[in-house]
Amino acid sequence: MGQTILALVIIINLITLGYATLSSSDRAVKQAAVVTQAESISSSIIFTQREALVYTTKMALWVAGSLTRRDLQIARALLAQRMSVIDIGGKSMGARSTPDFLTALKDSDALVASSPIGFLPLSLQIEFADKSKPLINEIVDHARKLIVSYQRDLDTQFRQAAIDRANSARTNLMLLYLLVFLTSCFLIWAIFDFRRKYLFAKSTIIDEQITLSEAREDLADSQTKVLMLQDLNIAKNDFISTVNHELRTPLTSIIGYVELLHDIDPETSPQDFHKIVSVIESNSESLLDLVESVLSLTKLDADQDIDQHEVQNLFPILDNALKMLSLQASARSINIDLQVHVQDSFQVIGSRTQISQVFVNLVSNAIKFSKEGSSIEIGLNRKVDPDLNVSVEITVRDFGMGIPKEDLNKLFTKFFRAKNAAANQIPGSGLGLAIVKKTMDLHGGFVTVASVEGVGSLFTLTFPGIKSEVEVMVEARRSEVLAKAIIQLETADNENLSAVAHSMGGAIAFYTFEAAGAELEEFSQALQIPGKLTDSAKEAKKLHILNYLKLRQTELDMKKIGAI
C-alpha cells in the first residue's frame, strides 16, 4: 500500500515536471524567434550602416575631385536599395530611420544633382566641400545612432528573457530534485522488497542454467556427429556407386572374353585366341590403373598434413618423370621439348612422390591425346613479382584433340571424362586430373587449363616457390632502403640532386622497385642537361617521385603488420 501511494506521488510530480518543461520549451521557442528576428534586423542595420559609410566616403572623394558624380550616384542607389529591403520584422530600414537621417540624405541628393556631370571642377570643390561636410556628419551620426538605439532595445529584451528562463530553470530544477528524491526512496524500498525474491530465484535459475547448458552441449555434439556421419555416408555411397560402375565395365568385358576362350582352340584359331587375350590384357591394365588411381586419391584425401613435406627441386623430379614416359612417347613418335633454364632454382615445399605423380599424369595425358608424330612442349619457369612473391610454373602444351569448351569446368572432377575422349574410346579412369588438382591444393598451388577442341591443350601448374638468400635479404632491407632514398631526395640541394637521384635510382631498382628506379635515372639525366627542366618542373617531378616512394613505403609497413 505504501509503495502504491509513493508511486502515485512520483507520477504527479513527473506530470508537473513535464508540464513545466513544455512551458519552458514554448518560451524558449518564442525567445529563439525573437533572437532570430533581432539577428535579421541587426544584419539589415549593419548592412545599411555599411552602405551609408560607403556613400559618405565616396561623397568625400567626389568633393575632392577623385570620383565622378556617376560613381557617387551608384553608391547612393545601393544605399537606397538597402534601405528599401523589408526585414523579418516587416519593416524596411527606411521606415526605421529618423526623419533627420532621411532629410540629410535628401539634401545630399539635391547637392549632388546640382553639380556638373563627371569629376567636380576644382573651382567648385571648396564650395561643395563646405556644403557636404555637415551632410556627411549628419548621415554618419544618424547611422551610428540607429545601431546604438536598436542595441539598447535588444539588451532590454534579452535581459528580460534571461530572467524568465532563469526562473523557469529554477522551478524545473526544484521539481527534478523532488522527483529524484521520491524515485530514490521508491527504488530503495523496492530493492529491499525484491532482494529476497531475487536471491531465491537466482539460485534456482543457476541450477537450471547449468542443467540446460550441459544438455545443449550434449545436443550440439550429437548433432555435429550426426551431420558428419550423414556427409560421410553420402560421400561413401557416391564413391562406392561410382567405383562400382567404373569397375564393372572392365570386369564385365574380361569375364565375357574369358567365357569366349572356353569355346576357342588356341591351335586351330590362334588369331582369335591372341585377339581375345589382348583385349583381356587391355581391360586388366585399365582395371589396374583404376585401382591404383583410387588408392592414390584416397591416400591424398587422408594426407592433409603438409608439415611432413620437404624442400624439393622440381627440375630433377620433372626430368625423371619424362624419362619414365620416354618409351610411351617414342612408341607414338612424339617429341617432348623441355624448355628450362637449368641455372635457376626451382625449389618448393612438397612431397616428391606426389609431385612426380602429378607430372606423370599430365605428361602421359598429353601423350595419350596427341597425334602421332606431333610434339609436346614443357616449360619450367621461376617467377618473382615486384613484391618478391616467388612461384614455380610448369606448363604442358600438346597439339592433340583438345577439350570441348563445355567440359572444361568439370575437367578436374572425379571420374569425369571429356565427351570427345569417351567417343574416341581413349582409355582412362577419369581420376588422373582429380589427383593433379588434389595434389596441387595440398601443396598450396593451383592448376589451370586452356584448350581449343581440335587444336590442343595447355595445362599450367603453379607452386609457391622458396626465396633465395639474396631475395630474403632484399625483402628484409626493402623498407630501410626506401626510407633512405626518401630522406636523401628530400634533403638534396639542386647541386647534388642529379647525383642523389642517380645513386638512389640504382639502389631501389636493385630492391625490386624497377619502375621508380628507372624514373629516378631519367630524372637524373634530365637534370644534367642545362635548361631542360625549369625550377618548378624540377620540384614537381621530385615531389611526384617522393609521393610514389612514400606510398610504397606505407604499403610495406602495412604488410608487416598484416593490414594488407
Secondary structure, DSSP 8 states (H G I E B T S, - for coil): -HHHHHHHHHHHHHHHHHHHHHHHHHHHHHHHHHHHHHHHHHHHHHHHHHHHHHHHHHHHHHHTTSSBHHHHHHHHHHHHHHHH-B-TTS-BHHHHS-HHHHHHHHHHHHHHHTS-SSB--HHHHHHHHHHHHHHHHHHHHHHHHHHHHHHHHHHHHHHHHHHHHHHHHHHHHHHHHHHHHHHHHHHHHHHHHHHHHHHHHHHHHHHHHHHHHHHHHHHHHHHHHHHHHHHHHHHHHHHHHHHHHHHHHHHHHHHHHHHHHTT--TTT-HHHHHHHHHHHHHHHHHHHHHHHHHHHHHHHHH---GGG-EEEEHHHHHHHHHHHTHHHHHHTT-EEEEEE-TTS--EEEE-HHHHHHHHHHHHHHHHHHS-TT-EEEEEEEEEE-TT--EEEEEEEEE-SS---GGGGGGTTSTT---HHHHHTT----S-HHHHHHHHHHHTT-EEEEEEETTTEEEEEEEEEB---HHHHHHHHHHHHHHHHHHHHHHH--TTTHHHHHHHHHHHHHHTT-HHHHHHHHHHHHHHTSTTSS-HHHHHHHHHHHHHHHHHHHHHHHHHHTT--
